[in-house]
Amino acid sequence: LLKAAIAGVREVDPAARIVLHVSSVGLSPGDNYIKAFYRHMVDQGVPFDIAGLSMPYSEGEWILNQYTTDCWFGRVQETVSYLARLGKKSMISEASYPNSPRGQKGAPMAEFPYSEAGQAAWVREYLRFGNNNPDMAGFMYFYPDWYPGSADNPGVVAMESYGFFNGDKTARPSLQAFKL
């Protein structure tokens, strides 16, 4: 199915780069699930270009509060290096960090409190990691357009905390991090 879908995309655009996106880093010990998935895709000849990775979200149970920044990025680097040995660059396809504790279940990382400054520092750290890593192809921040009061559903208040805008739609400091 994946081979056929990729063939269809490349029939329309032969230069298309294919990102195959899988579940979160940190969900299995040593990211064995991610590594096994991509190893199998390579072994089966699925012609994708980039391994897409998700980062954990704090509105659910997560493990990032158990890591220092250096230790966490060491773990991400180990997975990215494994994928590079398969001949694939990696991309952070999905990542967000809250600017407020509203709706969050997981505790913040020690260096990045759930605040505007903490969110901005977290974004800068991810961008620094990606920009200085030859095995990385990109970074996509999820939910940048959310702001307090943007959702009618109280069940998604956590996503409002991921956004780069205040309720009056002025930019938060985290948006400035993209000027790196």
C-alpha positions in Angstrom: 0.0 0.0 0.0 2.8 2.4 0.9 4.7 1.6 -2.3 1.6 2.2 -4.4 0.8 5.5 -2.7 4.4 6.7 -3.1 4.4 5.6 -6.8 1.2 7.6 -7.3 2.6 10.7 -5.7 5.8 10.4 -7.7 3.8 9.9 -10.9 2.3 13.4 -10.4 5.6 14.9 -9.1 8.7 12.9 -9.8 10.8 15.2 -7.5 8.5 14.8 -4.5 10.3 13.9 -1.3 8.4 11.4 0.8 8.3 11.7 4.6 7.1 8.5 6.3 5.9 9.5 9.8 5.7 7.2 12.7 4.9 7.4 16.4 6.7 9.2 19.2 10.3 9.0 20.3 10.3 7.8 23.9 7.3 5.4 23.6 9.4 2.2 23.6 12.7 1.4 25.3 15.6 2.6 23.1 13.0 3.6 20.6 13.0 0.0 19.4 9.5 0.4 17.8 10.6 3.3 15.7 13.8 1.6 14.7 12.1 -1.7 13.8 9.4 0.1 11.8 11.9 2.0 9.6 14.3 -1.0 9.3 11.3 -3.1 8.0 10.3 -0.3 5.6 13.9 -0.2 4.2 14.1 -4.0 4.0 10.8 -4.1 2.1 12.0 -1.5 -0.4 9.5 1.2 0.5 10.9 4.2 -1.4 10.6 7.0 1.3 13.2 9.8 1.7 12.8 11.0 5.2 12.0 9.4 8.5 9.4 11.5 10.3 9.4 11.5 14.1 6.9 12.7 16.6 7.9 14.1 20.0 5.9 13.3 23.2 3.0 15.6 24.2 2.6 16.7 27.8 -1.2 16.6 28.0 -0.9 12.8 28.3 1.5 10.7 30.3 5.1 11.4 29.1 8.6 10.9 30.2 10.4 14.1 29.3 10.3 15.4 32.9 12.7 12.5 33.7 15.4 13.8 31.4 17.8 16.7 31.4 17.9 18.6 28.1 21.3 17.0 27.2 20.1 13.5 28.1 16.9 13.9 26.0 18.7 15.2 23.0 21.2 12.4 23.4 18.3 10.0 23.1 16.9 11.7 20.1 20.4 11.8 18.5 20.8 8.1 19.0 17.6 7.4 17.1 18.5 9.9 14.4 21.9 8.3 14.0 20.4 4.9 13.7 18.1 6.1 10.9 21.1 7.8 9.2 22.8 4.4 9.1 19.7 3.1 7.2 20.4 5.9 4.7 17.6 8.1 5.9 17.5 11.7 7.2 15.1 12.4 10.0 12.6 15.2 10.5 10.7 16.2 13.6 7.3 16.0 12.0 5.3 16.7 15.1 6.4 18.6 18.3 4.9 21.1 20.7 5.6 22.4 24.1 3.1 24.3 26.4 3.4 27.9 27.5 1.1 27.3 30.4 0.3 24.4 32.7 -3.4 24.5 31.7 -4.5 21.0 30.6 -1.1 19.4 31.0 -0.8 16.0 32.8 2.9 15.6 32.5 5.4 17.7 34.5 7.6 20.1 32.6 11.2 19.4 31.8 13.4 20.9 34.5 15.0 23.5 32.1 11.7 24.4 30.4 8.9 25.5 32.8 5.4 25.7 31.4 5.6 29.4 30.7 6.2 31.7 27.7 9.9 31.8 28.4 10.1 28.0 28.9 8.3 27.4 25.6 10.5 29.8 23.7 13.6 28.2 25.2 12.3 24.7 24.3 11.7 25.8 20.7 15.1 27.3 20.4 16.7 24.1 21.7 14.9 22.0 19.1 15.8 24.4 16.3 19.4 24.4 17.4 19.5 20.6 17.5 18.1 20.4 14.0 20.1 23.2 12.4 23.3 21.8 13.7 22.7 18.2 12.7 23.5 17.0 9.2 21.1 14.0 9.6 18.1 16.2 10.2 15.9 17.4 7.3 13.5 19.7 9.2 11.3 20.6 12.1 7.5 21.1 12.2 5.8 22.6 15.2 2.3 21.4 15.8 -0.5 23.7 16.9 1.3 27.1 16.6 -2.0 28.8 15.7 -3.8 28.0 18.9 -4.4 30.6 21.5 -6.4 30.9 24.8 -10.1 30.8 23.9 -9.7 29.5 20.3 -11.4 26.2 21.0 -15.0 25.6 21.7 -14.3 22.2 23.2 -12.9 22.3 26.8 -11.2 19.0 26.1 -8.6 20.7 23.9 -7.5 23.4 26.4 -4.1 21.7 26.4 -3.6 22.5 22.7 -4.4 26.2 23.4 -1.2 26.2 25.6 0.9 24.9 22.7 0.2 28.0 20.5 2.4 30.9 19.6 -0.2 33.5 20.2 -2.0 35.3 23.1 -5.7 35.6 23.3 -5.5 39.0 21.5 -3.5 37.2 18.8 -0.2 38.9 19.5 2.8 36.7 19.1 4.5 35.0 22.0 8.3 34.9 22.4 8.3 31.3 21.0 7.5 32.6 17.5 10.6 34.8 17.6 12.8 31.6 18.0 12.2 30.9 14.3 14.4 33.8 13.5 17.5 31.7 14.3 
